[in-house]
Amino acid sequence: MPHAVIVGAGPAGAALAYLLARRGIEVTLLERARDFEREFRGEVLMPSAFDALGQMGLGKLVAEVPQVRIRRVRVYLDGRPLLAADLDAAAFGGVPPALVSQPRLLEALVARAGVFERFRLLRGAVVRDVLSRSGRVVGVRAQTPDGEREIRGDVVIGADGRASVIRRRSGARVRASRTRMDVVWCKLPLPDFQGADPHLRGYLGGGHLLIAAPAADGRLQLGWVIRKGRYGELRARGIAEWIEQLARHVSPDLAGHLLEHRSEAVHPFLLDVRSDRVARWCNQGAWLIGDAAHTLSPVGAQGLNIAVRDSLVAANHLLPALLAGARPDALDAAAGRFQAERLPEVRTIQRLQALAPPLVLSPARWARLLLRASPLALRFMPSGGAVARRFANGVTQVKLRV
Ligand SMILES: Cc1cc2nc3c(=O)[nH]c(=O)nc-3n(C[C@H](O)[C@H](O)[C@H](O)COP(=O)(O)OP(=O)(O)OC[C@H]3O[C@@H](n4cnc5c(N)ncnc54)[C@H](O)[C@@H]3O)c2cc1C
């Protein structure tokens, strides 16, 4: 039976491992971490990913993962309500997005893959390099809890995220776009006003954006969008002072909560926002999927969703080539079809993601005027709804065929 070596058990790698294992492929999934209790990551599941996971037969599994359904978005400008949107409505097809626990989701995915006897997960296995023969990647070298190991397979898939070793060691060329922002994340206790009506808030104004949403662990997740490179200055001032600063930009109910709980902030960290894409998603025979192929900015909360959709389409193309004898030319042709099918969605999402920051992060008067006019503009310009629909439902159709 053909053997697939998958590096990285994030959403892309774990979902692809499951899809291949359930069709009898021998799968070795190598994951650097010993467990999935990691920092906050992209945890928003959009209808597009609910649909993809449902097609994979994982609808019930996903429903059992701790999550909060976000039914409304409220946007404020300079601390005052600007607009509110119902996420059950048209753009979301009656399925609101949810903040899910990514650690629980990943544990559930690898447990489900573990039902199949040819699947194995190596935890604490850090891939350091690829193994090559005649210019083709034929395996990986990994540091594991039992020492260094070489693992060979018919195909190597890099699902190892934004700092992908497989991307680097297979010689992939990267095209990066300039990003103007970073995001500082932290969590606070959940305010009472979120209890009966879980909703996401966005606070705009004066070159700032704060996102506040209820997370699956029962806390309030805060994301403070800053201009790139400002984190050092914020950190020097300390987290309590930083939260005091946030309180000056939000509505009175949240301001009171922030000030009362400013010393209880947990998990503060910086997301160095990037937006890039490799020119070829298969280099020297090694496939790249998810963030390893294209790192997305957090605008529109797309990372997790695009990663899951990549895994579905990768399985559609990879599985038949593996089952037909895993010939290198057939695998490379399948990789070309995979990239051709996924590229339009990734390219469109990256283009849409680049539109918001210049407006939202500008302290200029014109930006404030445009933001103030946005409820009216959204009512009369169908393009606003079209962007929301793309972030919610995806740009292209993905259908599992294997
Ligand atoms: C700190 C952080 C915060 C983020 N915040 C947001 C956000 O707010 N909004 C958003 O949309 N997206 C966000 N993202 C991105 C989002 O989490 C990803 O887009 C999504 O998880 C992509 O899934 P993936 O499977 O491609 O990669 P990942 O989820 O990054 O998974 C890659 C996996 O590979 C493993 N790995 C890496 N290197 C090796 C190696 N050498 N050997 C073995 N295993 C390895 C990692 O441990 C990880 O489990 C964030 C990402 C990070 C890192």
Ligand as a Chemical Component Dictionary entry (heavy atoms), coordinates in Angstrom:
data_LIG
# 
_chem_comp.id                   LIG 
_chem_comp.type                 NON-POLYMER 
_chem_comp.pdbx_formal_charge   0 
_chem_comp.three_letter_code    LIG 
# 
loop_
_chem_comp_atom.comp_id 
_chem_comp_atom.atom_id 
_chem_comp_atom.alt_atom_id 
_chem_comp_atom.type_symbol 
_chem_comp_atom.charge 
_chem_comp_atom.model_Cartn_x 
_chem_comp_atom.model_Cartn_y 
_chem_comp_atom.model_Cartn_z 
_chem_comp_atom.pdbx_ordinal 
LIG C1  C1  C 0 0.221  32.341 16.595 1  
LIG C2  C2  C 0 -0.800 32.235 15.493 2  
LIG C3  C3  C 0 -1.977 32.976 15.559 3  
LIG C4  C4  C 0 -2.899 32.909 14.523 4  
LIG N1  N1  N 0 -4.021 33.679 14.561 5  
LIG C5  C5  C 0 -4.878 33.655 13.514 6  
LIG C6  C6  C 0 -6.036 34.441 13.464 7  
LIG O1  O1  O 0 -6.275 35.226 14.351 8  
LIG N2  N2  N 0 -6.888 34.342 12.404 9  
LIG C7  C7  C 0 -6.646 33.475 11.362 10 
LIG O2  O2  O 0 -7.413 33.397 10.417 11 
LIG N3  N3  N 0 -5.566 32.704 11.377 12 
LIG C8  C8  C 0 -4.680 32.789 12.402 13 
LIG N4  N4  N 0 -3.586 32.013 12.402 14 
LIG C9  C9  C 0 -3.417 31.118 11.293 15 
LIG C10 C10 C 0 -4.249 29.867 11.442 16 
LIG O3  O3  O 0 -4.100 29.305 12.707 17 
LIG C11 C11 C 0 -3.749 28.979 10.337 18 
LIG O4  O4  O 0 -4.084 29.593 9.095  19 
LIG C12 C12 C 0 -4.331 27.585 10.326 20 
LIG O5  O5  O 0 -4.140 26.968 11.564 21 
LIG C13 C13 C 0 -3.610 26.863 9.193  22 
LIG O6  O6  O 0 -3.569 25.522 9.391  23 
LIG P1  P1  P 0 -2.321 24.654 8.912  24 
LIG O7  O7  O 0 -2.697 23.263 9.262  25 
LIG O8  O8  O 0 -1.977 24.983 7.537  26 
LIG O9  O9  O 0 -1.108 25.181 9.772  27 
LIG P2  P2  P 0 -0.905 25.209 11.387 28 
LIG O10 O10 O 0 -2.201 25.300 12.089 29 
LIG O11 O11 O 0 0.111  26.262 11.649 30 
LIG O12 O12 O 0 -0.315 23.779 11.672 31 
LIG C14 C14 C 0 1.002  23.430 11.375 32 
LIG C15 C15 C 0 1.407  22.287 12.291 33 
LIG O13 O13 O 0 2.692  21.849 11.905 34 
LIG C16 C16 C 0 3.467  21.642 13.056 35 
LIG N5  N5  N 0 4.872  21.809 12.656 36 
LIG C17 C17 C 0 5.481  22.947 12.281 37 
LIG N6  N6  N 0 6.763  22.722 11.960 38 
LIG C18 C18 C 0 6.961  21.399 12.140 39 
LIG C19 C19 C 0 8.093  20.557 11.979 40 
LIG N7  N7  N 0 9.266  21.033 11.555 41 
LIG N8  N8  N 0 7.980  19.236 12.265 42 
LIG C20 C20 C 0 6.779  18.737 12.689 43 
LIG N9  N9  N 0 5.679  19.496 12.854 44 
LIG C21 C21 C 0 5.762  20.815 12.589 45 
LIG C22 C22 C 0 2.993  22.700 14.039 46 
LIG O14 O14 O 0 3.285  22.352 15.370 47 
LIG C23 C23 C 0 1.502  22.722 13.749 48 
LIG O15 O15 O 0 0.783  21.816 14.540 49 
LIG C24 C24 C 0 -2.656 32.060 13.422 50 
LIG C25 C25 C 0 -1.492 31.287 13.383 51 
LIG C26 C26 C 0 -0.555 31.379 14.383 52 
LIG C27 C27 C 0 0.726  30.574 14.289 53 
# 
loop_
_chem_comp_bond.comp_id 
_chem_comp_bond.atom_id_1 
_chem_comp_bond.atom_id_2 
_chem_comp_bond.value_order 
_chem_comp_bond.pdbx_ordinal 
LIG C1  C2  SING 1  
LIG C2  C3  SING 2  
LIG C2  C26 DOUB 3  
LIG C3  C4  DOUB 4  
LIG C4  N1  SING 5  
LIG C4  C24 SING 6  
LIG N1  C5  DOUB 7  
LIG C5  C6  SING 8  
LIG C5  C8  SING 9  
LIG C6  O1  DOUB 10 
LIG C6  N2  SING 11 
LIG N2  C7  SING 12 
LIG C7  O2  DOUB 13 
LIG C7  N3  SING 14 
LIG N3  C8  DOUB 15 
LIG C8  N4  SING 16 
LIG N4  C9  SING 17 
LIG N4  C24 SING 18 
LIG C9  C10 SING 19 
LIG C10 O3  SING 20 
LIG C10 C11 SING 21 
LIG C11 O4  SING 22 
LIG C11 C12 SING 23 
LIG C12 O5  SING 24 
LIG C12 C13 SING 25 
LIG C13 O6  SING 26 
LIG O6  P1  SING 27 
LIG P1  O7  DOUB 28 
LIG P1  O8  SING 29 
LIG P1  O9  SING 30 
LIG O9  P2  SING 31 
LIG P2  O10 DOUB 32 
LIG P2  O11 SING 33 
LIG P2  O12 SING 34 
LIG O12 C14 SING 35 
LIG C14 C15 SING 36 
LIG C15 O13 SING 37 
LIG C15 C23 SING 38 
LIG O13 C16 SING 39 
LIG C16 N5  SING 40 
LIG C16 C22 SING 41 
LIG N5  C17 SING 42 
LIG N5  C21 SING 43 
LIG C17 N6  DOUB 44 
LIG N6  C18 SING 45 
LIG C18 C19 SING 46 
LIG C18 C21 DOUB 47 
LIG C19 N7  SING 48 
LIG C19 N8  DOUB 49 
LIG N8  C20 SING 50 
LIG C20 N9  DOUB 51 
LIG N9  C21 SING 52 
LIG C22 O14 SING 53 
LIG C22 C23 SING 54 
LIG C23 O15 SING 55 
LIG C24 C25 DOUB 56 
LIG C25 C26 SING 57 
LIG C26 C27 SING 58 
# 
